């Protein structure tokens, strides 16, 4: 199952959802402002990202700048609590399934969500 973490008013989130719908791929949308992200969910996102916090947390976010928090200095529990209390620090959209992890909308990389058997039949049509 594809899971898409979104927020209202996010243009990249709309692009990802539209792309998934166009390709008839089922997905579960989780609005980060309406869905509480539990500890295991946040840990899963951090483990799946290649560069940890670097990939999924926007260090330019208003919350981080105003709170003077150094994300890299927080313990895992502190980081999880910080994200739960300030979901706006997460980059969006975050798209993942069992095999693929994508942050943002990238027209080339999002194709990885098409099952491999369907991808190979698409490329053989060219």
LUMPA-620634 format. One line per 10 residues: number of its first residue (from 1); their letters; for each residue x, y, z of C-alpha. Coordinates in nm, 4 decimals. Layout:
N
NUM) a) X Y Z | ...
//
This chain:
126
1) xxxxxxxxxx) 0.0000 0.0000 0.0000 | 0.1224 0.3473 -0.0898 | 0.1019 0.6019 0.1925 | 0.1142 0.9750 0.1168 | 0.1757 1.2267 0.3950 | 0.0243 1.5581 0.2891 | -0.0902 1.8960 0.4098 | -0.3645 2.1296 0.2870 | -0.2585 2.3811 0.0245 | 0.0519 2.1842 -0.0759
11) xxxxxxxxxx) 0.0935 2.1989 -0.4555 | 0.3412 1.9090 -0.4646 | 0.0985 1.6996 -0.2589 | -0.1761 1.7641 -0.5158 | 0.0613 1.6669 -0.7988 | 0.1512 1.3380 -0.6286 | -0.2137 1.2508 -0.5571 | -0.3168 1.3369 -0.9148 | -0.0301 1.1289 -1.0563 | -0.1258 0.8294 -0.8422
21) xxxxxxxxxx) -0.4912 0.8617 -0.9477 | -0.3962 0.8940 -1.3174 | -0.1977 0.5713 -1.2883 | -0.4821 0.4042 -1.0980 | -0.2644 0.3351 -0.7945 | -0.4446 0.3043 -0.4623 | -0.3031 0.5082 -0.1784 | -0.3747 0.6100 0.1762 | -0.3522 0.9830 0.2374 | -0.2483 1.1056 0.5803
31) xxxxxxxxxx) -0.2861 1.4765 0.6386 | -0.0090 1.5533 0.8878 | -0.2232 1.8202 1.0553 | -0.5273 1.5946 1.1046 | -0.3604 1.2586 1.1667 | -0.1556 1.2085 1.4818 | 0.1786 1.0550 1.3874 | 0.2647 0.7962 1.6488 | 0.6160 0.7103 1.7638 | 0.6539 0.3992 1.5476
41) xxxxxxxxxx) 0.5323 0.5851 1.2378 | 0.7869 0.8643 1.2826 | 1.0654 0.6132 1.3508 | 0.9649 0.4276 1.0339 | 0.9913 0.7488 0.8283 | 1.3322 0.8268 0.9760 | 1.4616 0.4741 0.9126 | 1.3375 0.4725 0.5536 | 1.5010 0.8034 0.4639 | 1.8587 0.7722 0.3403
51) xxxxxxxxxx) 1.9823 1.0740 0.5331 | 1.7532 1.0643 0.8375 | 1.6278 1.4035 0.9472 | 1.7963 1.5720 0.6512 | 1.5497 1.4118 0.4082 | 1.2230 1.4643 0.5906 | 1.2637 1.7745 0.8094 | 1.2701 2.1249 0.6704 | 1.5356 2.3067 0.8684 | 1.4135 2.6310 0.7111
61) xxxxxxxxxx) 1.0684 2.5876 0.8643 | 0.9395 2.8758 1.0714 | 0.9004 2.6547 1.3800 | 1.2660 2.5479 1.3775 | 1.3945 2.8987 1.3156 | 1.1764 3.0505 1.5879 | 1.2388 2.7787 1.8464 | 1.6165 2.7739 1.7970 | 1.6098 2.3933 1.8076 | 1.9065 2.2020 1.6742
71) xxxxxxxxxx) 1.7419 1.8913 1.5320 | 2.0736 1.7071 1.5206 | 2.1225 1.7509 1.8958 | 1.7889 1.5993 1.9972 | 1.7602 1.2444 2.1265 | 1.5319 1.0122 1.9302 | 1.2534 1.0552 2.1870 | 1.2916 1.4342 2.1867 | 1.2889 1.4403 1.8079 | 0.9732 1.2281 1.7897
81) xxxxxxxxxx) 0.7974 1.4486 2.0452 | 0.9092 1.7615 1.8563 | 0.7682 1.6272 1.5275 | 0.4432 1.5216 1.6954 | 0.4015 1.8706 1.8435 | 0.5169 2.0479 1.5245 | 0.4147 1.8412 1.2205 | 0.4763 2.1416 0.9947 | 0.8517 2.0715 1.0174 | 0.8036 1.7672 0.7922
91) xxxxxxxxxx) 0.8756 1.8133 0.4249 | 0.5784 1.7284 0.2070 | 0.4640 1.5179 0.0473 | 0.6306 1.2044 0.1809 | 0.5352 0.9055 -0.0333 | 0.6266 0.5485 0.0521 | 0.5400 0.1859 0.0102 | 0.7254 -0.1336 0.0990 | 1.0046 -0.0680 -0.1523 | 1.0126 0.3014 -0.2390
101) xxxxxxxxxx) 1.0521 0.6248 -0.0409 | 1.0085 0.9686 -0.1998 | 0.9992 1.3179 -0.0534 | 0.8426 1.5841 -0.2732 | 0.7199 1.5409 -0.6277 | 0.9803 1.4202 -0.8738 | 0.8374 1.3276 -1.2129 | 1.1096 1.0713 -1.2817 | 1.1356 0.9104 -0.9399 | 0.7618 0.8745 -0.8790
111) xxxxxxxxxx) 0.7482 0.6131 -1.1549 | 0.9049 0.3708 -0.9088 | 0.5605 0.3342 -0.7481 | 0.4253 0.1623 -1.0590 | 0.4584 -0.2132 -1.0020 | 0.7604 -0.3519 -1.1899 | 0.5505 -0.5854 -1.4070 | 0.3465 -0.2852 -1.5279 | 0.6576 -0.0681 -1.5760 | 0.8178 -0.3259 -1.8054
121) xxxxxx) 0.5053 -0.3500 -2.0215 | 0.4911 0.0318 -2.0444 | 0.8510 0.0601 -2.1660 | 0.8065 -0.2189 -2.4212 | 0.5312 -0.0152 -2.5858 | 0.7804 0.2519 -2.6930
//
